[in-house]
Amino acid sequence: MRFLRGEDGQGLVEYALVLVLVAVVVIAILALLGPSISQWLSNAGEWFRQALSS
C-alpha cells in the first residue's frame, strides 16, 4: 500500500478549504445583513429597556 502514503495531508487541505469557504460565506452574509441585524438588535434592546423600566 505504498500509493496511499502521500494522501495523509490531502484530507487536512480539504478541511482547510471547506473552513475557508464557510468563513467567506459567513462574512458575506454578515456584510449583507449587518445593518438589518443591527437595527433589529437595537429595537429589541429598546423594547427590553422600556419593559424593564415600567
DRENDREN-296166 format. One line per 4 residues: number of its first residue (from 1); their letters; for each residue x, y, z of C-alpha. Coordinates in pm, 1 decimal, padded with zeros to 6 digits, always signed. Layout:
N
NUM	a	X Y Z; ...
end
This chain:
54
1	mrfl	+00000.0 +00000.0 +00000.0; +00275.9 +00247.0 -00085.8; +00044.8 +00451.1 -00309.8; -00152.4 +00573.8 -00002.8
5	rged	+00148.3 +00730.5 +00171.2; +00113.6 +01075.5 +00013.5; -00256.5 +01116.3 +00085.7; -00232.8 +01198.4 +00457.5
9	gqgl	-00205.1 +01574.7 +00408.0; -00473.9 +01583.9 +00143.0; -00756.3 +01547.5 +00395.3; -00620.1 +01836.6 +00601.2
13	veya	-00608.0 +02060.2 +00294.9; -00966.4 +01971.3 +00206.3; -01086.0 +02053.2 +00559.4; -00900.0 +02384.0 +00544.6
17	lvlv	-01061.7 +02470.9 +00211.1; -01407.5 +02392.1 +00346.0; -01337.2 +02603.8 +00655.5; -01223.5 +02895.8 +00438.3
21	lvav	-01533.4 +02863.1 +00219.9; -01762.3 +02864.1 +00524.4; -01580.6 +03169.5 +00663.5; -01620.9 +03356.5 +00333.2
25	vvia	-01993.3 +03275.3 +00321.3; -02045.6 +03387.8 +00682.6; -01857.4 +03713.7 +00620.2; -02062.7 +03779.5 +00305.9
29	ilal	-02389.7 +03716.1 +00489.8; -02287.2 +03945.0 +00776.3; -02182.2 +04215.1 +00530.2; -02518.5 +04198.7 +00354.2
33	lgps	-02740.7 +04161.5 +00659.0; -02531.2 +04357.9 +00909.3; -02739.5 +04676.5 +00904.4; -03065.5 +04480.5 +00935.6
37	isqw	-02930.4 +04274.6 +01225.3; -02800.7 +04589.2 +01395.5; -03139.2 +04760.2 +01362.7; -03320.4 +04452.1 +01492.4
41	lsna	-03091.8 +04426.3 +01796.2; -03131.3 +04796.2 +01863.6; -03511.6 +04764.6 +01852.5; -03503.3 +04459.5 +02079.1
45	gewf	-03279.9 +04640.7 +02328.4; -03512.8 +04940.4 +02332.5; -03812.7 +04712.3 +02387.1; -03640.2 +04541.7 +02682.9
49	rqal	-03536.1 +04878.6 +02825.5; -03896.9 +05000.6 +02811.7; -04032.4 +04673.3 +02950.8; -03796.6 +04679.7 +03248.6
53	ss	-03846.3 +05047.1 +03330.8; -04227.0 +05029.3 +03357.2
end
